[in-house]
Amino acid sequence: MVEEAKQNDQPQAEKKDKKPASEVAKTILKFILGIAFVVAGILLAVHWWTHLRDLIKGCAGLFLVLVGLITIAIAKD
């Protein structure tokens, strides 16, 4: 009886491991889109490097203010 239960569990485990073809296709599409977005982001960052550098410089002061406020809030606890 125990052996029959083990044999019945094996096909169920195999069914759980297999994904439908539509799920695999969706995963592949998401992966391809992810790669395309990463490549586009890198190309745009290289193309607009001077603007990106200015943006980072402009945000540095605000970033330091926020870090300081968070540090003060943590120190009060």
Secondary structure, DSSP 8 states (H G I E B T S, - for coil): -HHHHHHHHHHHHHHHH---HHHHHHHHHHHHHHHHHHHHHHHHHHHTHHHHHHHHHHHHHHHHHHHHHHHHHHHH-
